[in-house]
Structures are given as C-alpha cells and as structure tokens.
Amino acid sequence: MTAAGAGRAAATALLIRIASAILAYATQVILARWMGRSDFGIYVYVWTWTLVFGDLVHFGLAYSAQRFIPEYTQNGRLDLLRGFLRSSRWFVALAGTGIAAFGVSGLWAFQPRIDPAELLPLYLACATVPLYALGNLSDGIARTYNWVNLALLPPYILRPALIVALAIMAPLFGLAADAASGMGAAMIATWATAIVQLRLLHRQLARTVEPGPRSYDPKGWASVSFPIFLVFGFYTLFNYTDVIVLQFLRPSAEVATYFAAVKTLAPIAFINFSVVAAVAHRFAEHHVAGADDDQRRLLAQSIRATFWLSVAALAGLLPLGWLMLRLFGPGFEEGYPLLFVLALGLIARASVGPAERLLNMAGEQRRCTVIYACAFATNLIACIALIPHLHMYGAAAAVSLGQVVEATLLYLTVRRRLGLHAFVFFTPKPAP
C-alpha cells in the first residue's frame, strides 16, 4: 500500500472510531434510560465479563496476525499464510466455545450463590464470548490487509446500532426492560455482526490469497502470540477490574453511575489513539535507522500533543459533565464528582504520551508486560482496599492510582532502556 493509501486508511479508521464513540455513548444512554439504574448496572457488569474473556480468548492471535500475514506474503510462504488464516479462526472458535462451556458449568455449580437477576444475563454472556472473540480475530486480519471498513464497521457501528434496535423491539415480544433483555440483545447483535464479518472476510480472502497447500507452525505462532497476549491481557484486566470489583462490593445502581462517569470521559482516550496512529510507524523507522535525534524530537512532539490536547479536552468536558450524566436518567448526576478523580489519572497517563508504543516499536515488549502487570496489580489491590470505604470513589481513585503507576514506570523504562525523557515537563523543547 502507498503512503497516501495508508494515510487514507488511518484517517478512515479514526473517523469510524470517533463515530463509534458517539454511537456507543448514545447506546449506553438509551439502555440506561430503558432499563433503569439497577438493571443497567447488572448489564454493565455482565457485558464487562464478556469483554474480558472475548479480548483474552484469542490468546494474542488477533494481534500477531499483523506480523505473520505481511511476513508470509512478502516471503512468498503462501502455504504458511493459508495455514495461519485457517487454523487461527478454528482455534479461536474452539477456544471461545471451551471457555463458554466452562463458564456455563461454573454458573450451574454456583447458581445458589449468584443473584437471580444476574444469572440469566451471565448465561447469555457465555453464549456471546465465542463470536465476540472471532470478531476480534476478524478485525485483526482485516486491518492487516487494510480493509478498514470490514475491520471496524461491524463491531463499532453495526453492533451497537443492532443492540439499540433490538432493545427498542423487546416490548413487541413481551420482554421486560431489564438486564436479561439487554444482554439478549447484545448476544444477538454480536452473533449477527460477527457472522456477517466472518462471511465477508472469507470472501475477501478467497479473492486475495491464491488457493493451494497449507502448512502449519503452531510453535512459532505461539512464541510470538503469547508475549503479545500477556501485554494486552494485563491491559484488558487493568481496564475492567474496577467495574468487576465494584459489582462484587456495591449495589448495581452504583456500578451504573460509575460506568456512566467513565464513559463520559472516554473521548480523552481518542487523543492518544490519534497520536499513536500518526507516530507509531515513525518510531519504528527511527529506531531501525538509529536516528536518535529524530526519535527524541518526535517523542517530544507527540507527548506535548497528547498532554495538552487531553488537558484542553478535559477543560471542555468537565463543565458539561453534570448535564451529560443527566442524559442517562435521574440519579446518574451523583457521579459528577467522579469525573474529577478520574481526570487525575487521565492527565498522569497523558503526561508520557505514546511511550508504551515507543517501547513496543523498540523491541521492549517484555518490559511493557511487566509495566501493565504492575498497573493491573495496583488497580486490583487499591480497588479491594478502597471500595469498601470510599465506594465508587474508591474505584475511581484506584484507576487513577494505577494510571499514575503505569505512567511512572513507562517514563523510567524509556529513560533507562532508550535514554529518552518521556515526560511532558522533562522533555526538552525540540529545536526548530
């Protein structure tokens, strides 16, 4: 693909993600008003478990596809390419089904100890996991071929739109406006979008990859995929620990309020997403070329852009936060002070910019794994310690503390391993 084509693909991806963020926020508002706070809290908790297992059950293959597919294509190893494309989909389907069956068995065994309002949604979540995981793999494969629309439109646009449509239609079938109906809508939407995406991906691959014999390298695939799985696994756990622990220790209505506050500040994450999309490949180029001055200049520019754009976005969002939370329904405005606690962590994380991506491009994936493991452990321990006393404010404080630990370790690792200052106020201003 040409540089212009890659730029258009990146711009398309960013526009789709922005549209999906708006749609996702509207979807949560509609579901919250439809279910009410308590059932929406149960739905959020159960859907979070779906996201955790759906993001982990592909064991890194959704990300390693972006290495193996170009490598096999450029080296003319089409036999290994065909083998990877076929076996990865079968592996994820079987692994997802196995995890779902294990989950169903666990729910059956512990059924007397589970809140009856959570039981059916949890069963539906188990049924959702295999297709959610396959959707993640399809996303990774399609991105590698720069089929941006095929990668992003089904999960980020079609699925939330279907969830809302099915929720609105639920009363026509005599279904109650509760967490079980919401999770049922999410399950149907996930299955439908994943199947459509898989079908379209299969058709595109048939046109792109010449038919022929297949070869398999499971040991090589595992050796690359597993370290990636660890990095993104700890990152996934870090992102969802607060909601899971909060549901165990506090009422569902409080979980709903907390989740609404988190989603209100979600647009801040797109600043880092945009900066990373623009500079990740340039980090790799400068590292390979040994262009230390260019690397230092690019790092300084990207950190400043991430930090000051995040500060500006927070300055615009925080005054509107109370009104945005009111959109979810009565009582959600109680979460307004949470926005300021969560903002502290976001500012801390923005202060080091795309440092994690710099480390990955420089071959420091193992240290990134350790960093995210430490951030996850900090978040988990802080949640357990603080939530019983500070309730949802304890969850927000735990997340912010985890982000401070993450940012600190990223700065120290970049400094020690690469000799660069990855902090907004320590980074020297680039020379003109």
Stockholm file with secondary structure:
# STOCKHOLM 1.0

chainA/1-432         MTAAGAGRAAATALLIRIASAILAYATQVILARWMGRSDFGIYVYVWTWTLVFGDLVHFGLAYSAQRFIPEYTQNGRLDLLRGFLRSSRWFVALAGTGIAAFGVSGLWAFQPRIDPAELLPLYLACATVPLYALGNLSDGIARTYNWVNLALLPPYILRPALIVALAIMAPLFGLAADAASGMGAAMIATWATAIVQLRLLHRQLARTVEPGPRSYDPKGWASVSFPIFLVFGFYTLFNYTDVIVLQFLRPSAEVATYFAAVKTLAPIAFINFSVVAAVAHRFAEHHVAGADDDQRRLLAQSIRATFWLSVAALAGLLPLGWLMLRLFGPGFEEGYPLLFVLALGLIARASVGPAERLLNMAGEQRRCTVIYACAFATNLIACIALIPHLHMYGAAAAVSLGQVVEATLLYLTVRRRLGLHAFVFFTPKPAP
#=GR chainA/1-432 SS CCHHHHHHHHHHHHHHHHHHHHHHHHHHHHHHHHHCHHHHHHHHHHHHHHHHHHHHTTTTHHHHHHHHHHHHHHTTCHHHHHHHHHHHHHHHHHHHHHHHHHHHHHHHHTGGGSCHHHHHHHHHHHHHHHHHHHHHHHHHHHHHTTCHHHHHHIIIIIHHHHHHHHHHHGGGGTCCSSHHHHHHHHHHHHHHHHHHHHHHHHHHHHHHSCCCCCCCCHHHHHHHHHHHHHHHHHHHHHHHHHHHHHHHHSCHHHHHHHHHHHHHTGGGHHHHHHHHHHHHHHHHHHHHHTCHHHHHHHHHHHHHHHHHHHHHHHHHHGGGHHHHHHTTCTTGGGGHHHHHHHHHHHHHHHTTTTHHHHHHHTTCHHHHHHHHHHHHHHHHHHHHHHHHHHTHHHHHHHHHHHHHHHHHHHHHHHHHHHCCCCSTTTSCCCCC
#=GC SS_cons         CCHHHHHHHHHHHHHHHHHHHHHHHHHHHHHHHHHCHHHHHHHHHHHHHHHHHHHHTTTTHHHHHHHHHHHHHHTTCHHHHHHHHHHHHHHHHHHHHHHHHHHHHHHHHTGGGSCHHHHHHHHHHHHHHHHHHHHHHHHHHHHHTTCHHHHHHIIIIIHHHHHHHHHHHGGGGTCCSSHHHHHHHHHHHHHHHHHHHHHHHHHHHHHHSCCCCCCCCHHHHHHHHHHHHHHHHHHHHHHHHHHHHHHHHSCHHHHHHHHHHHHHTGGGHHHHHHHHHHHHHHHHHHHHHTCHHHHHHHHHHHHHHHHHHHHHHHHHHGGGHHHHHHTTCTTGGGGHHHHHHHHHHHHHHHTTTTHHHHHHHTTCHHHHHHHHHHHHHHHHHHHHHHHHHHTHHHHHHHHHHHHHHHHHHHHHHHHHHHCCCCSTTTSCCCCC
//
